């Protein structure tokens, strides 16, 4: 049975999102410069909500980027064809925003602001990379409905 392009895009986007989530948490877990109040969250454990929240956020990011593949034009003010990398960046920023806002809850203002911008930047980069890969593999726009 041949998978259609929508299924390919969704599966690949979600899998890449989970992989990036694991990489994001690995980076956090190995960071020696985190504030003291976050050290307890740097462990790989089934009960670590920070680990699962990071992986889940990036999995949702991959899924949302995959679904956004139907959008090929931007009609906000001026109608233009939206480049794949820009669509991925936009989705990455949007989906990463709740996690970035959560990082502002720490007592260390400077570390919280740095974490906010780092999470948003990583989300934008990850969204762009996922969109570029899955668009190359499964297409976008009308390509997604050609097998239905």
Number of C-alpha atoms within 10 A of each C-alpha: 3 7 9 15 21 23 14 19 29 20 16 20 28 23 17 23 26 22 15 24 25 19 15 19 21 15 12 20 18 11 11 11 10 15 12 9 10 13 14 10 15 19 16 13 11 8 9 13 11 18 22 17 14 20 21 17 21 30 22 19 31 35 22 22 31 28 15 17 24 16 14 16 14 13 10 7 6 8 9 11 11 13 12 22 18 15 22 28 23 17 23 30 22 16 21 23 18 14 17 22 16 12 17 17 11 15 10 12 11 11 15 20 17 13 20 20 15 13 22 22 17 17 29 24 18 26 33 22 19 29 30 19 17 23 23 12 13 19 20 23 15 12 15 19 13 10 11 7
